[in-house]
């Protein structure tokens, strides 16, 4: 099993719905080992299942995927204290928990059942 699949470790979803529209944020840790350089914290903002923008600890900044998302990314990238806080989230969310989850996943084995 590819360890990067385990990136769903710490999923925090905040859902706000109004008038049938769905807005949510997803925080996750993607990793393929317990080494800090191999761990990436990602915070994504979605609107109606479309990713608008995201912060990546590997890049150290926000990236926009829509016209609105690009504007939001530019705005958030100017806020150095917010960026520093998100970089710290890598340690708070990921580094403190990945080791435990990584070990637990590697020690689990099971029989593949095909129906």
Phi and psi restraints in degrees (range 20) as a CNS / XPLOR table:
assign (resid 1 and name C) (resid 2 and name N)
       (resid 2 and name CA) (resid 2 and name C) 1.0 -71.0 20.0 2
assign (resid 2 and name N) (resid 2 and name CA)
       (resid 2 and name C) (resid 3 and name N) 1.0 119.3 20.0 2
assign (resid 2 and name C) (resid 3 and name N)
       (resid 3 and name CA) (resid 3 and name C) 1.0 -60.2 20.0 2
assign (resid 3 and name N) (resid 3 and name CA)
       (resid 3 and name C) (resid 4 and name N) 1.0 -23.2 20.0 2
assign (resid 3 and name C) (resid 4 and name N)
       (resid 4 and name CA) (resid 4 and name C) 1.0 -66.1 20.0 2
assign (resid 4 and name N) (resid 4 and name CA)
       (resid 4 and name C) (resid 5 and name N) 1.0 -19.4 20.0 2
assign (resid 4 and name C) (resid 5 and name N)
       (resid 5 and name CA) (resid 5 and name C) 1.0 -64.3 20.0 2
assign (resid 5 and name N) (resid 5 and name CA)
       (resid 5 and name C) (resid 6 and name N) 1.0 -23.2 20.0 2
assign (resid 5 and name C) (resid 6 and name N)
       (resid 6 and name CA) (resid 6 and name C) 1.0 -76.0 20.0 2
assign (resid 6 and name N) (resid 6 and name CA)
       (resid 6 and name C) (resid 7 and name N) 1.0 7.9 20.0 2
assign (resid 6 and name C) (resid 7 and name N)
       (resid 7 and name CA) (resid 7 and name C) 1.0 -62.3 20.0 2
assign (resid 7 and name N) (resid 7 and name CA)
       (resid 7 and name C) (resid 8 and name N) 1.0 -8.9 20.0 2
assign (resid 7 and name C) (resid 8 and name N)
       (resid 8 and name CA) (resid 8 and name C) 1.0 -83.7 20.0 2
assign (resid 8 and name N) (resid 8 and name CA)
       (resid 8 and name C) (resid 9 and name N) 1.0 20.2 20.0 2
assign (resid 8 and name C) (resid 9 and name N)
       (resid 9 and name CA) (resid 9 and name C) 1.0 -50.0 20.0 2
assign (resid 9 and name N) (resid 9 and name CA)
       (resid 9 and name C) (resid 10 and name N) 1.0 -68.7 20.0 2
assign (resid 9 and name C) (resid 10 and name N)
       (resid 10 and name CA) (resid 10 and name C) 1.0 -113.1 20.0 2
assign (resid 10 and name N) (resid 10 and name CA)
       (resid 10 and name C) (resid 11 and name N) 1.0 80.4 20.0 2
assign (resid 10 and name C) (resid 11 and name N)
       (resid 11 and name CA) (resid 11 and name C) 1.0 -94.2 20.0 2
assign (resid 11 and name N) (resid 11 and name CA)
       (resid 11 and name C) (resid 12 and name N) 1.0 119.4 20.0 2
assign (resid 11 and name C) (resid 12 and name N)
       (resid 12 and name CA) (resid 12 and name C) 1.0 -119.0 20.0 2
assign (resid 12 and name N) (resid 12 and name CA)
       (resid 12 and name C) (resid 13 and name N) 1.0 116.6 20.0 2
assign (resid 12 and name C) (resid 13 and name N)
       (resid 13 and name CA) (resid 13 and name C) 1.0 -117.8 20.0 2
assign (resid 13 and name N) (resid 13 and name CA)
       (resid 13 and name C) (resid 14 and name N) 1.0 127.0 20.0 2
assign (resid 13 and name C) (resid 14 and name N)
       (resid 14 and name CA) (resid 14 and name C) 1.0 -111.3 20.0 2
assign (resid 14 and name N) (resid 14 and name CA)
       (resid 14 and name C) (resid 15 and name N) 1.0 121.1 20.0 2
assign (resid 14 and name C) (resid 15 and name N)
       (resid 15 and name CA) (resid 15 and name C) 1.0 -113.1 20.0 2
assign (resid 15 and name N) (resid 15 and name CA)
       (resid 15 and name C) (resid 16 and name N) 1.0 128.4 20.0 2
assign (resid 15 and name C) (resid 16 and name N)
       (resid 16 and name CA) (resid 16 and name C) 1.0 -124.9 20.0 2
assign (resid 16 and name N) (resid 16 and name CA)
       (resid 16 and name C) (resid 17 and name N) 1.0 124.3 20.0 2
assign (resid 16 and name C) (resid 17 and name N)
       (resid 17 and name CA) (resid 17 and name C) 1.0 -125.9 20.0 2
assign (resid 17 and name N) (resid 17 and name CA)
       (resid 17 and name C) (resid 18 and name N) 1.0 138.6 20.0 2
assign (resid 17 and name C) (resid 18 and name N)
       (resid 18 and name CA) (resid 18 and name C) 1.0 -153.0 20.0 2
assign (resid 18 and name N) (resid 18 and name CA)
       (resid 18 and name C) (resid 19 and name N) 1.0 126.0 20.0 2
assign (resid 18 and name C) (resid 19 and name N)
       (resid 19 and name CA) (resid 19 and name C) 1.0 63.1 20.0 2
assign (resid 19 and name N) (resid 19 and name CA)
       (resid 19 and name C) (resid 20 and name N) 1.0 25.0 20.0 2
assign (resid 19 and name C) (resid 20 and name N)
       (resid 20 and name CA) (resid 20 and name C) 1.0 88.2 20.0 2
assign (resid 20 and name N) (resid 20 and name CA)
       (resid 20 and name C) (resid 21 and name N) 1.0 -0.3 20.0 2
assign (resid 20 and name C) (resid 21 and name N)
       (resid 21 and name CA) (resid 21 and name C) 1.0 -97.7 20.0 2
assign (resid 21 and name N) (resid 21 and name CA)
       (resid 21 and name C) (resid 22 and name N) 1.0 146.2 20.0 2
assign (resid 21 and name C) (resid 22 and name N)
       (resid 22 and name CA) (resid 22 and name C) 1.0 -119.6 20.0 2
assign (resid 22 and name N) (resid 22 and name CA)
       (resid 22 and name C) (resid 23 and name N) 1.0 124.2 20.0 2
assign (resid 22 and name C) (resid 23 and name N)
       (resid 23 and name CA) (resid 23 and name C) 1.0 -124.8 20.0 2
assign (resid 23 and name N) (resid 23 and name CA)
       (resid 23 and name C) (resid 24 and name N) 1.0 127.4 20.0 2
assign (resid 23 and name C) (resid 24 and name N)
       (resid 24 and name CA) (resid 24 and name C) 1.0 -150.8 20.0 2
assign (resid 24 and name N) (resid 24 and name CA)
       (resid 24 and name C) (resid 25 and name N) 1.0 160.0 20.0 2
assign (resid 24 and name C) (resid 25 and name N)
       (resid 25 and name CA) (resid 25 and name C) 1.0 -118.8 20.0 2
assign (resid 25 and name N) (resid 25 and name CA)
       (resid 25 and name C) (resid 26 and name N) 1.0 141.4 20.0 2
assign (resid 25 and name C) (resid 26 and name N)
       (resid 26 and name CA) (resid 26 and name C) 1.0 -128.2 20.0 2
assign (resid 26 and name N) (resid 26 and name CA)
       (resid 26 and name C) (resid 27 and name N) 1.0 123.1 20.0 2
assign (resid 26 and name C) (resid 27 and name N)
       (resid 27 and name CA) (resid 27 and name C) 1.0 -108.1 20.0 2
assign (resid 27 and name N) (resid 27 and name CA)
       (resid 27 and name C) (resid 28 and name N) 1.0 133.4 20.0 2
assign (resid 27 and name C) (resid 28 and name N)
       (resid 28 and name CA) (resid 28 and name C) 1.0 -150.3 20.0 2
assign (resid 28 and name N) (resid 28 and name CA)
       (resid 28 and name C) (resid 29 and name N) 1.0 161.2 20.0 2
assign (resid 28 and name C) (resid 29 and name N)
       (resid 29 and name CA) (resid 29 and name C) 1.0 -118.4 20.0 2
assign (resid 29 and name N) (resid 29 and name CA)
       (resid 29 and name C) (resid 30 and name N) 1.0 122.2 20.0 2
assign (resid 29 and name C) (resid 30 and name N)
       (resid 30 and name CA) (resid 30 and name C) 1.0 -104.8 20.0 2
assign (resid 30 and name N) (resid 30 and name CA)
       (resid 30 and name C) (resid 31 and name N) 1.0 132.7 20.0 2
assign (resid 30 and name C) (resid 31 and name N)
       (resid 31 and name CA) (resid 31 and name C) 1.0 -155.5 20.0 2
assign (resid 31 and name N) (resid 31 and name CA)
       (resid 31 and name C) (resid 32 and name N) 1.0 157.4 20.0 2
assign (resid 31 and name C) (resid 32 and name N)
       (resid 32 and name CA) (resid 32 and name C) 1.0 -129.9 20.0 2
assign (resid 32 and name N) (resid 32 and name CA)
       (resid 32 and name C) (resid 33 and name N) 1.0 6.6 20.0 2
assign (resid 32 and name C) (resid 33 and name N)
       (resid 33 and name CA) (resid 33 and name C) 1.0 -164.6 20.0 2
assign (resid 33 and name N) (resid 33 and name CA)
       (resid 33 and name C) (resid 34 and name N) 1.0 177.4 20.0 2
assign (resid 33 and name C) (resid 34 and name N)
       (resid 34 and name CA) (resid 34 and name C) 1.0 -89.9 20.0 2
assign (resid 34 and name N) (resid 34 and name CA)
       (resid 34 and name C) (resid 35 and name N) 1.0 1.9 20.0 2
assign (resid 34 and name C) (resid 35 and name N)
       (resid 35 and name CA) (resid 35 and name C) 1.0 -70.1 20.0 2
assign (resid 35 and name N) (resid 35 and name CA)
       (resid 35 and name C) (resid 36 and name N) 1.0 132.7 20.0 2
assign (resid 35 and name C) (resid 36 and name N)
       (resid 36 and name CA) (resid 36 and name C) 1.0 -53.7 20.0 2
assign (resid 36 and name N) (resid 36 and name CA)
       (resid 36 and name C) (resid 37 and name N) 1.0 -34.2 20.0 2
assign (resid 36 and name C) (resid 37 and name N)
       (resid 37 and name CA) (resid 37 and name C) 1.0 -69.7 20.0 2
assign (resid 37 and name N) (resid 37 and name CA)
       (resid 37 and name C) (resid 38 and name N) 1.0 -19.3 20.0 2
assign (resid 37 and name C) (resid 38 and name N)
       (resid 38 and name CA) (resid 38 and name C) 1.0 -97.3 20.0 2
assign (resid 38 and name N) (resid 38 and name CA)
       (resid 38 and name C) (resid 39 and name N) 1.0 9.2 20.0 2
assign (resid 38 and name C) (resid 39 and name N)
       (resid 39 and name CA) (resid 39 and name C) 1.0 -114.1 20.0 2
assign (resid 39 and name N) (resid 39 and name CA)
       (resid 39 and name C) (resid 40 and name N) 1.0 133.1 20.0 2
assign (resid 39 and name C) (resid 40 and name N)
       (resid 40 and name CA) (resid 40 and name C) 1.0 -126.1 20.0 2
assign (resid 40 and name N) (resid 40 and name CA)
       (resid 40 and name C) (resid 41 and name N) 1.0 129.3 20.0 2
assign (resid 40 and name C) (resid 41 and name N)
       (resid 41 and name CA) (resid 41 and name C) 1.0 -95.8 20.0 2
assign (resid 41 and name N) (resid 41 and name CA)
       (resid 41 and name C) (resid 42 and name N) 1.0 130.4 20.0 2
assign (resid 41 and name C) (resid 42 and name N)
       (resid 42 and name CA) (resid 42 and name C) 1.0 -129.2 20.0 2
assign (resid 42 and name N) (resid 42 and name CA)
       (resid 42 and name C) (resid 43 and name N) 1.0 128.8 20.0 2
assign (resid 42 and name C) (resid 43 and name N)
       (resid 43 and name CA) (resid 43 and name C) 1.0 -116.7 20.0 2
assign (resid 43 and name N) (resid 43 and name CA)
       (resid 43 and name C) (resid 44 and name N) 1.0 116.4 20.0 2
assign (resid 43 and name C) (resid 44 and name N)
       (resid 44 and name CA) (resid 44 and name C) 1.0 -113.2 20.0 2
assign (resid 44 and name N) (resid 44 and name CA)
       (resid 44 and name C) (resid 45 and name N) 1.0 143.3 20.0 2
assign (resid 44 and name C) (resid 45 and name N)
       (resid 45 and name CA) (resid 45 and name C) 1.0 -112.1 20.0 2
assign (resid 45 and name N) (resid 45 and name CA)
       (resid 45 and name C) (resid 46 and name N) 1.0 126.5 20.0 2
assign (resid 45 and name C) (resid 46 and name N)
       (resid 46 and name CA) (resid 46 and name C) 1.0 -118.4 20.0 2
assign (resid 46 and name N) (resid 46 and name CA)
       (resid 46 and name C) (resid 47 and name N) 1.0 151.3 20.0 2
assign (resid 46 and name C) (resid 47 and name N)
       (resid 47 and name CA) (resid 47 and name C) 1.0 -138.1 20.0 2
assign (resid 47 and name N) (resid 47 and name CA)
       (resid 47 and name C) (resid 48 and name N) 1.0 118.4 20.0 2
assign (resid 47 and name C) (resid 48 and name N)
       (resid 48 and name CA) (resid 48 and name C) 1.0 49.9 20.0 2
assign (resid 48 and name N) (resid 48 and name CA)
       (resid 48 and name C) (resid 49 and name N) 1.0 50.8 20.0 2
assign (resid 48 and name C) (resid 49 and name N)
       (resid 49 and name CA) (resid 49 and name C) 1.0 68.8 20.0 2
assign (resid 49 and name N) (resid 49 and name CA)
       (resid 49 and name C) (resid 50 and name N) 1.0 6.0 20.0 2
assign (resid 49 and name C) (resid 50 and name N)
       (resid 50 and name CA) (resid 50 and name C) 1.0 -105.3 20.0 2
assign (resid 50 and name N) (resid 50 and name CA)
       (resid 50 and name C) (resid 51 and name N) 1.0 125.4 20.0 2
assign (resid 50 and name C) (resid 51 and name N)
       (resid 51 and name CA) (resid 51 and name C) 1.0 -72.6 20.0 2
assign (resid 51 and name N) (resid 51 and name CA)
       (resid 51 and name C) (resid 52 and name N) 1.0 122.6 20.0 2
assign (resid 51 and name C) (resid 52 and name N)
       (resid 52 and name CA) (resid 52 and name C) 1.0 -89.2 20.0 2
assign (resid 52 and name N) (resid 52 and name CA)
       (resid 52 and name C) (resid 53 and name N) 1.0 -50.5 20.0 2
assign (resid 52 and name C) (resid 53 and name N)
       (resid 53 and name CA) (resid 53 and name C) 1.0 -156.0 20.0 2
assign (resid 53 and name N) (resid 53 and name CA)
       (resid 53 and name C) (resid 54 and name N) 1.0 165.2 20.0 2
assign (resid 53 and name C) (resid 54 and name N)
       (resid 54 and name CA) (resid 54 and name C) 1.0 -149.6 20.0 2
assign (resid 54 and name N) (resid 54 and name CA)
       (resid 54 and name C) (resid 55 and name N) 1.0 152.4 20.0 2
assign (resid 54 and name C) (resid 55 and name N)
       (resid 55 and name CA) (resid 55 and name C) 1.0 -104.2 20.0 2
assign (resid 55 and name N) (resid 55 and name CA)
       (resid 55 and name C) (resid 56 and name N) 1.0 134.8 20.0 2
assign (resid 55 and name C) (resid 56 and name N)
       (resid 56 and name CA) (resid 56 and name C) 1.0 -123.5 20.0 2
assign (resid 56 and name N) (resid 56 and name CA)
       (resid 56 and name C) (resid 57 and name N) 1.0 126.1 20.0 2
assign (resid 56 and name C) (resid 57 and name N)
       (resid 57 and name CA) (resid 57 and name C) 1.0 -67.5 20.0 2
assign (resid 57 and name N) (resid 57 and name CA)
       (resid 57 and name C) (resid 58 and name N) 1.0 -24.4 20.0 2
assign (resid 57 and name C) (resid 58 and name N)
       (resid 58 and name CA) (resid 58 and name C) 1.0 -68.5 20.0 2
assign (resid 58 and name N) (resid 58 and name CA)
       (resid 58 and name C) (resid 59 and name N) 1.0 -39.4 20.0 2
assign (resid 58 and name C) (resid 59 and name N)
       (resid 59 and name CA) (resid 59 and name C) 1.0 -83.4 20.0 2
assign (resid 59 and name N) (resid 59 and name CA)
       (resid 59 and name C) (resid 60 and name N) 1.0 -29.7 20.0 2
assign (resid 59 and name C) (resid 60 and name N)
       (resid 60 and name CA) (resid 60 and name C) 1.0 76.3 20.0 2
assign (resid 60 and name N) (resid 60 and name CA)
       (resid 60 and name C) (resid 61 and name N) 1.0 21.6 20.0 2
assign (resid 60 and name C) (resid 61 and name N)
       (resid 61 and name CA) (resid 61 and name C) 1.0 -159.1 20.0 2
assign (resid 61 and name N) (resid 61 and name CA)
       (resid 61 and name C) (resid 62 and name N) 1.0 172.1 20.0 2
assign (resid 61 and name C) (resid 62 and name N)
       (resid 62 and name CA) (resid 62 and name C) 1.0 -86.8 20.0 2
assign (resid 62 and name N) (resid 62 and name CA)
       (resid 62 and name C) (resid 63 and name N) 1.0 149.6 20.0 2
assign (resid 62 and name C) (resid 63 and name N)
       (resid 63 and name CA) (resid 63 and name C) 1.0 -131.1 20.0 2
assign (resid 63 and name N) (resid 63 and name CA)
       (resid 63 and name C) (resid 64 and name N) 1.0 133.5 20.0 2
assign (resid 63 and name C) (resid 64 and name N)
       (resid 64 and name CA) (resid 64 and name C) 1.0 -97.7 20.0 2
assign (resid 64 and name N) (resid 64 and name CA)
       (resid 64 and name C) (resid 65 and name N) 1.0 146.0 20.0 2
assign (resid 64 and name C) (resid 65 and name N)
       (resid 65 and name CA) (resid 65 and name C) 1.0 -116.5 20.0 2
assign (resid 65 and name N) (resid 65 and name CA)
       (resid 65 and name C) (resid 66 and name N) 1.0 -6.9 20.0 2
assign (resid 65 and name C) (resid 66 and name N)
       (resid 66 and name CA) (resid 66 and name C) 1.0 -130.6 20.0 2
assign (resid 66 and name N) (resid 66 and name CA)
       (resid 66 and name C) (resid 67 and name N) 1.0 173.3 20.0 2
assign (resid 66 and name C) (resid 67 and name N)
       (resid 67 and name CA) (resid 67 and name C) 1.0 -59.5 20.0 2
assign (resid 67 and name N) (resid 67 and name CA)
       (resid 67 and name C) (resid 68 and name N) 1.0 -46.5 20.0 2
assign (resid 67 and name C) (resid 68 and name N)
       (resid 68 and name CA) (resid 68 and name C) 1.0 -64.2 20.0 2
assign (resid 68 and name N) (resid 68 and name CA)
       (resid 68 and name C) (resid 69 and name N) 1.0 -41.5 20.0 2
assign (resid 68 and name C) (resid 69 and name N)
       (resid 69 and name CA) (resid 69 and name C) 1.0 -63.0 20.0 2
assign (resid 69 and name N) (resid 69 and name CA)
       (resid 69 and name C) (resid 70 and name N) 1.0 -37.1 20.0 2
assign (resid 69 and name C) (resid 70 and name N)
       (resid 70 and name CA) (resid 70 and name C) 1.0 -63.8 20.0 2
assign (resid 70 and name N) (resid 70 and name CA)
       (resid 70 and name C) (resid 71 and name N) 1.0 -41.9 20.0 2
assign (resid 70 and name C) (resid 71 and name N)
       (resid 71 and name CA) (resid 71 and name C) 1.0 -65.1 20.0 2
assign (resid 71 and name N) (resid 71 and name CA)
       (resid 71 and name C) (resid 72 and name N) 1.0 -42.2 20.0 2
assign (resid 71 and name C) (resid 72 and name N)
       (resid 72 and name CA) (resid 72 and name C) 1.0 -63.7 20.0 2
assign (resid 72 and name N) (resid 72 and name CA)
       (resid 72 and name C) (resid 73 and name N) 1.0 -42.1 20.0 2
assign (resid 72 and name C) (resid 73 and name N)
       (resid 73 and name CA) (resid 73 and name C) 1.0 -62.0 20.0 2
assign (resid 73 and name N) (resid 73 and name CA)
       (resid 73 and name C) (resid 74 and name N) 1.0 -43.7 20.0 2
assign (resid 73 and name C) (resid 74 and name N)
       (resid 74 and name CA) (resid 74 and name C) 1.0 -60.4 20.0 2
assign (resid 74 and name N) (resid 74 and name CA)
       (resid 74 and name C) (resid 75 and name N) 1.0 -42.7 20.0 2
assign (resid 74 and name C) (resid 75 and name N)
       (resid 75 and name CA) (resid 75 and name C) 1.0 -63.1 20.0 2
assign (resid 75 and name N) (resid 75 and name CA)
       (resid 75 and name C) (resid 76 and name N) 1.0 -50.4 20.0 2
assign (resid 75 and name C) (resid 76 and name N)
       (resid 76 and name CA) (resid 76 and name C) 1.0 -68.5 20.0 2
assign (resid 76 and name N) (resid 76 and name CA)
       (resid 76 and name C) (resid 77 and name N) 1.0 -32.2 20.0 2
assign (resid 76 and name C) (resid 77 and name N)
       (resid 77 and name CA) (resid 77 and name C) 1.0 -66.9 20.0 2
assign (resid 77 and name N) (resid 77 and name CA)
       (resid 77 and name C) (resid 78 and name N) 1.0 -20.8 20.0 2
assign (resid 77 and name C) (resid 78 and name N)
       (resid 78 and name CA) (resid 78 and name C) 1.0 -77.7 20.0 2
assign (resid 78 and name N) (resid 78 and name CA)
       (resid 78 and name C) (resid 79 and name N) 1.0 -18.3 20.0 2
assign (resid 78 and name C) (resid 79 and name N)
       (resid 79 and name CA) (resid 79 and name C) 1.0 -91.3 20.0 2
assign (resid 79 and name N) (resid 79 and name CA)
       (resid 79 and name C) (resid 80 and name N) 1.0 90.1 20.0 2
assign (resid 79 and name C) (resid 80 and name N)
       (resid 80 and name CA) (resid 80 and name C) 1.0 -64.8 20.0 2
assign (resid 80 and name N) (resid 80 and name CA)
       (resid 80 and name C) (resid 81 and name N) 1.0 -31.6 20.0 2
assign (resid 80 and name C) (resid 81 and name N)
       (resid 81 and name CA) (resid 81 and name C) 1.0 -70.4 20.0 2
assign (resid 81 and name N) (resid 81 and name CA)
       (resid 81 and name C) (resid 82 and name N) 1.0 -35.2 20.0 2
assign (resid 81 and name C) (resid 82 and name N)
       (resid 82 and name CA) (resid 82 and name C) 1.0 -67.7 20.0 2
assign (resid 82 and name N) (resid 82 and name CA)
       (resid 82 and name C) (resid 83 and name N) 1.0 -42.4 20.0 2
assign (resid 82 and name C) (resid 83 and name N)
       (resid 83 and name CA) (resid 83 and name C) 1.0 -62.0 20.0 2
assign (resid 83 and name N) (resid 83 and name CA)
       (resid 83 and name C) (resid 84 and name N) 1.0 -42.9 20.0 2
assign (resid 83 and name C) (resid 84 and name N)
       (resid 84 and name CA) (resid 84 and name C) 1.0 -62.0 20.0 2
assign (resid 84 and name N) (resid 84 and name CA)
       (resid 84 and name C) (resid 85 and name N) 1.0 -39.2 20.0 2
assign (resid 84 and name C) (resid 85 and name N)
       (resid 85 and name CA) (resid 85 and name C) 1.0 -64.2 20.0 2
assign (resid 85 and name N) (resid 85 and name CA)
       (resid 85 and name C) (resid 86 and name N) 1.0 -39.6 20.0 2
assign (resid 85 and name C) (resid 86 and name N)
       (resid 86 and name CA) (resid 86 and name C) 1.0 -68.8 20.0 2
assign (resid 86 and name N) (resid 86 and name CA)
       (resid 86 and name C) (resid 87 and name N) 1.0 -35.9 20.0 2
assign (resid 86 and name C) (resid 87 and name N)
       (resid 87 and name CA) (resid 87 and name C) 1.0 -64.1 20.0 2
assign (resid 87 and name N) (resid 87 and name CA)
       (resid 87 and name C) (resid 88 and name N) 1.0 -36.5 20.0 2
assign (resid 87 and name C) (resid 88 and name N)
       (resid 88 and name CA) (resid 88 and name C) 1.0 -68.6 20.0 2
assign (resid 88 and name N) (resid 88 and name CA)
       (resid 88 and name C) (resid 89 and name N) 1.0 -27.3 20.0 2
assign (resid 88 and name C) (resid 89 and name N)
       (resid 89 and name CA) (resid 89 and name C) 1.0 -63.0 20.0 2
assign (resid 89 and name N) (resid 89 and name CA)
       (resid 89 and name C) (resid 90 and name N) 1.0 -27.3 20.0 2
assign (resid 89 and name C) (resid 90 and name N)
       (resid 90 and name CA) (resid 90 and name C) 1.0 -58.0 20.0 2
assign (resid 90 and name N) (resid 90 and name CA)
       (resid 90 and name C) (resid 91 and name N) 1.0 -45.0 20.0 2
assign (resid 90 and name C) (resid 91 and name N)
       (resid 91 and name CA) (resid 91 and name C) 1.0 -71.2 20.0 2
assign (resid 91 and name N) (resid 91 and name CA)
       (resid 91 and name C) (resid 92 and name N) 1.0 -43.3 20.0 2
assign (resid 91 and name C) (resid 92 and name N)
       (resid 92 and name CA) (resid 92 and name C) 1.0 -66.7 20.0 2
assign (resid 92 and name N) (resid 92 and name CA)
       (resid 92 and name C) (resid 93 and name N) 1.0 -46.5 20.0 2
assign (resid 92 and name C) (resid 93 and name N)
       (resid 93 and name CA) (resid 93 and name C) 1.0 -85.5 20.0 2
assign (resid 93 and name N) (resid 93 and name CA)
       (resid 93 and name C) (resid 94 and name N) 1.0 -45.5 20.0 2
assign (resid 93 and name C) (resid 94 and name N)
       (resid 94 and name CA) (resid 94 and name C) 1.0 -93.2 20.0 2
assign (resid 94 and name N) (resid 94 and name CA)
       (resid 94 and name C) (resid 95 and name N) 1.0 -61.4 20.0 2
assign (resid 94 and name C) (resid 95 and name N)
       (resid 95 and name CA) (resid 95 and name C) 1.0 -59.6 20.0 2
assign (resid 95 and name N) (resid 95 and name CA)
       (resid 95 and name C) (resid 96 and name N) 1.0 -33.3 20.0 2
assign (resid 95 and name C) (resid 96 and name N)
       (resid 96 and name CA) (resid 96 and name C) 1.0 -75.5 20.0 2
assign (resid 96 and name N) (resid 96 and name CA)
       (resid 96 and name C) (resid 97 and name N) 1.0 -16.9 20.0 2
assign (resid 96 and name C) (resid 97 and name N)
       (resid 97 and name CA) (resid 97 and name C) 1.0 -120.2 20.0 2
assign (resid 97 and name N) (resid 97 and name CA)
       (resid 97 and name C) (resid 98 and name N) 1.0 -24.7 20.0 2
assign (resid 97 and name C) (resid 98 and name N)
       (resid 98 and name CA) (resid 98 and name C) 1.0 -59.2 20.0 2
assign (resid 98 and name N) (resid 98 and name CA)
       (resid 98 and name C) (resid 99 and name N) 1.0 -41.8 20.0 2
assign (resid 98 and name C) (resid 99 and name N)
       (resid 99 and name CA) (resid 99 and name C) 1.0 -56.6 20.0 2
assign (resid 99 and name N) (resid 99 and name CA)
       (resid 99 and name C) (resid 100 and name N) 1.0 -46.3 20.0 2
assign (resid 99 and name C) (resid 100 and name N)
       (resid 100 and name CA) (resid 100 and name C) 1.0 -64.4 20.0 2
assign (resid 100 and name N) (resid 100 and name CA)
       (resid 100 and name C) (resid 101 and name N) 1.0 -47.7 20.0 2
assign (resid 100 and name C) (resid 101 and name N)
       (resid 101 and name CA) (resid 101 and name C) 1.0 -66.6 20.0 2
assign (resid 101 and name N) (resid 101 and name CA)
       (resid 101 and name C) (resid 102 and name N) 1.0 -38.2 20.0 2
assign (resid 101 and name C) (resid 102 and name N)
       (resid 102 and name CA) (resid 102 and name C) 1.0 -62.7 20.0 2
assign (resid 102 and name N) (resid 102 and name CA)
       (resid 102 and name C) (resid 103 and name N) 1.0 -47.4 20.0 2
assign (resid 102 and name C) (resid 103 and name N)
       (resid 103 and name CA) (resid 103 and name C) 1.0 -62.2 20.0 2
assign (resid 103 and name N) (resid 103 and name CA)
       (resid 103 and name C) (resid 104 and name N) 1.0 -43.5 20.0 2
assign (resid 103 and name C) (resid 104 and name N)
       (resid 104 and name CA) (resid 104 and name C) 1.0 -62.4 20.0 2
assign (resid 104 and name N) (resid 104 and name CA)
       (resid 104 and name C) (resid 105 and name N) 1.0 -40.0 20.0 2
assign (resid 104 and name C) (resid 105 and name N)
       (resid 105 and name CA) (resid 105 and name C) 1.0 -70.0 20.0 2
assign (resid 105 and name N) (resid 105 and name CA)
       (resid 105 and name C) (resid 106 and name N) 1.0 -38.4 20.0 2
assign (resid 105 and name C) (resid 106 and name N)
       (resid 106 and name CA) (resid 106 and name C) 1.0 -71.8 20.0 2
assign (resid 106 and name N) (resid 106 and name CA)
       (resid 106 and name C) (resid 107 and name N) 1.0 -24.9 20.0 2
assign (resid 106 and name C) (resid 107 and name N)
       (resid 107 and name CA) (resid 107 and name C) 1.0 -87.3 20.0 2
assign (resid 107 and name N) (resid 107 and name CA)
       (resid 107 and name C) (resid 108 and name N) 1.0 -9.5 20.0 2
assign (resid 107 and name C) (resid 108 and name N)
       (resid 108 and name CA) (resid 108 and name C) 1.0 -88.2 20.0 2
assign (resid 108 and name N) (resid 108 and name CA)
       (resid 108 and name C) (resid 109 and name N) 1.0 134.2 20.0 2
assign (resid 108 and name C) (resid 109 and name N)
       (resid 109 and name CA) (resid 109 and name C) 1.0 -140.0 20.0 2
assign (resid 109 and name N) (resid 109 and name CA)
       (resid 109 and name C) (resid 110 and name N) 1.0 156.3 20.0 2
assign (resid 109 and name C) (resid 110 and name N)
       (resid 110 and name CA) (resid 110 and name C) 1.0 -157.8 20.0 2
assign (resid 110 and name N) (resid 110 and name CA)
       (resid 110 and name C) (resid 111 and name N) 1.0 168.7 20.0 2
assign (resid 110 and name C) (resid 111 and name N)
       (resid 111 and name CA) (resid 111 and name C) 1.0 -91.9 20.0 2
assign (resid 111 and name N) (resid 111 and name CA)
       (resid 111 and name C) (resid 112 and name N) 1.0 131.1 20.0 2
assign (resid 111 and name C) (resid 112 and name N)
       (resid 112 and name CA) (resid 112 and name C) 1.0 -74.2 20.0 2
assign (resid 112 and name N) (resid 112 and name CA)
       (resid 112 and name C) (resid 113 and name N) 1.0 125.0 20.0 2
assign (resid 112 and name C) (resid 113 and name N)
       (resid 113 and name CA) (resid 113 and name C) 1.0 -113.1 20.0 2
assign (resid 113 and name N) (resid 113 and name CA)
       (resid 113 and name C) (resid 114 and name N) 1.0 121.3 20.0 2
assign (resid 113 and name C) (resid 114 and name N)
       (resid 114 and name CA) (resid 114 and name C) 1.0 -112.5 20.0 2
assign (resid 114 and name N) (resid 114 and name CA)
       (resid 114 and name C) (resid 115 and name N) 1.0 124.3 20.0 2
